[in-house]
C-alpha cells in the first residue's frame, strides 16, 4: 500500500527536519529581499456620517408614511448621488490641487479605487486613503473628506433653492389659474400688466430652477452630513511590512518543505 499514515508522515518530517528549517530560512530571506524593493503601504481612515431624514421626504410628499422605514434600495436613490460625489472628476481635480497646496505631490492617476476608497456601512461611511507615507495617508483622507463635505453642502444649498423656486412657481401659477388677473396679482404679490409678463416671469423661474437643479447634482435636502472623526496617523503598514513579508516567506518555505519531505523517498537505515 502507498497510503501514508500520520505516523509515517511525522517520521519523514522528523527525519528531514533540517530541510524544513532550511526552506523556512530561505523563504524568510526571500521575503526580506522582496520587501527591500517594495515600499510599505499605510492606510488612514476618516469617518463620515450620512443620514436620510425620511420624515422630511413624507412632508414633501415624496413618499408616504406607510412606506417608512424605507428599504435600502429606496434609501439609495437619495444616498447614491452623495456617494458618487467622492469619485467625481471635479472632486478629483480639487483634491489634487489641495494636496499640492499642502506640499503633497499627488497626481491625478494616483486617485484610484485602490488608494482612495469609500466603504459604506449603513450611516457610517469610512473614507480611506493608502500611501507610502503614514502622515500623507492621514492628511489625504482628511482633505478628501473635507472637499467632499464642502461640495455636498454647496450642492445641497442649490437643491434647497431649486425647491424654493418650484414652490414659488407653483404658487404664482395657482393664483392665476384660479382667479381673475387682478385678484391673481394680489394673491401672488405681483403686478403683472398682461399675461405675457406672467409667462415671461414663469419662464424665468423655470430657467433658474433648471440651473439650480443641475448645480444641486441630486443631493437632496433631506440628507444630513456629519464628519464623525478625522483620520489618525497609522502606526503600522497594511502592505509590504518587512515582518509580514518575512513571515509569509517562511510560511511558503514551510509548506514547500512539507510537500518535498512527503514526495522524497524515505532513506532506508542500514
C-alpha positions in Angstrom: 0.0 0.0 0.0 1.2 3.5 -0.8 -1.0 5.3 1.7 0.9 7.1 4.4 -0.3 7.0 7.9 0.1 10.1 10.1 2.9 8.3 12.0 4.8 7.8 8.7 4.4 11.4 7.8 5.7 12.5 11.2 8.7 10.2 10.9 9.5 11.7 7.5 9.3 15.2 8.8 11.4 14.4 11.8 14.0 12.6 9.6 14.3 15.7 7.4 13.7 18.5 9.8 16.8 20.2 8.6 15.2 20.5 5.1 12.1 22.2 6.6 14.3 24.6 8.6 16.5 25.5 5.6 13.5 26.2 3.4 11.8 28.3 6.1 15.0 30.4 6.4 15.4 30.7 2.7 11.7 31.8 2.5 12.2 34.4 5.2 15.3 35.8 3.4 13.3 35.9 0.2 10.5 37.8 1.9 13.0 40.2 3.4 14.7 40.7 0.0 11.3 41.3 -1.6 10.4 43.9 1.0 13.5 45.9 0.0 12.1 46.6 -3.4 8.6 47.5 -2.2 7.7 50.5 -0.1 5.4 49.8 2.9 1.8 51.0 2.3 0.0 52.8 5.1 -3.8 53.2 5.4 -5.7 56.0 7.2 -9.5 56.3 7.6 -11.8 59.2 8.4 -15.4 58.6 9.4 -18.4 60.3 7.8 -22.0 60.0 8.8 -24.6 60.3 6.1 -28.3 60.0 7.2 -31.6 60.4 5.4 -34.4 62.4 7.1 -37.2 60.2 5.9 -39.9 62.3 7.7 -38.9 65.2 5.6 -39.5 63.2 2.5 -43.0 62.4 3.8 -43.7 66.1 4.5 -42.6 67.0 0.9 -44.9 64.3 -0.5 -42.1 62.2 -2.0 -43.0 59.1 0.0 -46.0 58.1 2.1 -45.7 57.4 5.8 -46.7 53.8 5.4 -43.5 53.2 3.5 -41.3 54.1 6.4 -38.7 53.0 7.3 -37.5 52.9 3.7 -35.8 49.8 2.3 -32.2 50.2 1.3 -32.8 50.3 -2.4 -35.3 53.2 -1.8 -32.9 55.0 0.5 -30.1 54.5 -2.0 -32.0 56.7 -4.5 -31.0 59.6 -2.3 -27.7 58.3 -0.9 -26.1 57.2 -4.2 -25.6 60.8 -5.5 -23.7 61.6 -2.3 -21.5 58.5 -2.7 -20.8 59.4 -6.4 -19.5 62.8 -5.3 -16.4 61.1 -3.8 -15.3 60.0 -7.2 -16.5 62.9 -9.2 -13.9 64.3 -11.7 -14.2 67.8 -10.4 -13.7 66.5 -6.9 -10.6 64.7 -8.1 -9.1 67.9 -9.5 -9.9 69.8 -6.3 -8.2 67.2 -4.2 -5.1 67.2 -6.4 -4.9 71.0 -6.1 -5.5 70.9 -2.3 -2.9 68.2 -1.9 -0.3 70.2 -3.8 -1.1 73.3 -1.7 -0.1 71.2 1.3 3.1 70.2 -0.4 1.8 66.7 -1.1 2.8 65.6 -4.6 -0.5 63.9 -5.7 -1.0 63.1 -9.3 -4.4 62.6 -11.0 -3.6 59.0 -11.8 -2.9 58.4 -8.1 -6.6 58.9 -7.4 -7.9 55.4 -8.0 -10.2 52.9 -6.1 -7.1 51.1 -4.7 -5.6 54.1 -3.0 -8.8 56.1 -2.4 -11.9 54.2 -1.5 -15.2 54.6 0.3 -16.7 51.9 2.5 -20.4 52.5 3.2 -21.7 50.7 6.3 -25.1 52.0 7.0 -25.0 55.6 8.2 -21.2 55.3 8.8 -19.1 55.9 5.7 -15.4 55.1 6.0 -13.2 57.3 3.8 -9.8 55.5 3.4 -6.6 56.5 1.7 -3.4 54.4 1.2 0.0 55.9 0.8 3.7 55.0 1.2 4.0 57.8 3.8 1.9 57.4 7.0 1.4 61.2 7.6 0.4 61.7 3.9 -2.2 58.9 4.2 -3.9 60.6 7.1 -3.6 64.1 5.6 -5.1 63.0 2.3 -8.0 61.2 3.9 -8.9 64.4 5.8 -8.5 66.6 2.7 -10.6 64.2 0.6 -13.4 64.1 3.2 -13.3 67.9 3.7 -13.5 68.6 0.0 -16.4 66.2 -0.5 -18.2 67.6 2.6 -17.9 71.1 1.3 -19.1 70.1 -2.2 -22.1 68.2 -0.8 -23.2 71.1 1.3 -22.8 73.5 -1.6 -24.8 71.2 -3.9 -27.5 70.8 -1.2 -27.8 74.6 -1.0 -28.7 74.7 -4.7 -31.2 71.9 -4.2 -32.9 73.9 -1.4 -33.0 76.9 -3.8 -34.5 74.7 -6.6 -37.3 73.6 -4.3 -37.9 77.2 -3.2 -38.2 78.3 -6.8 -40.5 75.4 -7.6 -42.8 76.4 -4.7 -42.8 80.0 -5.8 -43.6 79.0 -9.4 -46.5 76.7 -8.3 -47.9 79.3 -6.0 -48.0 82.1 -8.7 -49.3 79.7 -11.3 -52.1 78.5 -9.0 -53.2 82.1 -8.2 -53.6 82.9 -11.9 -55.2 79.6 -12.7 -58.0 80.1 -10.1 -58.6 83.9 -10.1 -59.1 86.7 -12.5 -55.9 88.6 -13.4 -56.3 91.5 -10.9 -57.1 89.2 -8.0 -54.3 86.8 -9.0 -51.8 89.7 -8.9 -52.8 90.4 -5.3 -52.7 86.7 -4.5 -49.2 86.3 -5.9 -47.9 89.6 -4.6 -47.1 90.6 -8.2 -48.0 93.4 -10.5 -48.0 91.9 -14.0 -49.6 94.2 -16.6 -50.5 91.4 -19.0 -50.4 87.6 -19.4 -47.3 87.9 -21.5 -45.5 89.4 -18.4 -46.7 86.5 -16.3 -45.4 84.0 -18.9 -42.0 85.6 -19.0 -41.8 85.6 -15.2 -42.7 81.9 -15.0 -40.3 81.1 -17.8 -37.5 82.9 -15.9 -38.3 80.8 -12.8 -38.2 77.6 -14.8 -34.8 78.6 -16.2 -33.5 79.3 -12.7 -34.9 76.0 -11.4 -33.1 74.0 -14.1 -29.9 75.8 -13.3 -30.2 75.1 -9.6 -31.2 71.5 -10.1 -28.1 70.9 -12.2 -25.9 72.6 -9.6 -27.7 70.5 -6.9 -26.4 67.3 -8.6 -29.1 65.2 -7.0 -28.1 66.0 -3.4 -31.4 66.1 -1.6 -32.1 68.5 1.3 -33.2 65.5 3.4 -29.6 64.3 3.6 -27.7 65.0 6.8 -23.9 65.1 6.8 -21.5 65.0 9.8 -17.8 64.4 9.9 -17.6 62.0 12.8 -13.8 61.7 13.1 -10.7 62.7 11.2 -8.1 60.2 10.2 -5.5 59.1 12.7 -1.9 58.6 11.6 -1.4 54.9 11.1 1.1 53.1 13.3 2.0 50.2 11.0 1.7 49.4 7.3 -1.1 47.3 5.8 1.0 46.1 2.9 4.7 45.2 2.4 5.6 45.2 6.0 9.1 43.7 6.4 8.0 41.4 9.3 4.9 40.3 7.3 6.9 39.6 4.2 9.4 37.5 6.2 6.6 35.6 7.9 4.9 34.9 4.6 8.2 33.8 3.0 8.9 31.5 5.9 5.3 30.0 5.7 5.8 29.4 2.0 9.1 27.7 2.7 7.5 25.6 5.4 4.7 24.4 3.1 7.2 23.7 0.3 9.3 21.7 2.7 6.3 19.7 3.9 5.5 18.8 0.3 9.1 18.0 -0.5 9.5 15.8 2.5 6.5 13.7 1.6 7.5 13.4 -2.1 11.1 12.3 -1.5 11.6 8.6 -0.9 12.4 7.7 2.6 16.1 6.9 3.4 16.5 3.3 4.5 18.6 2.8 7.5 21.4 0.3 7.1 
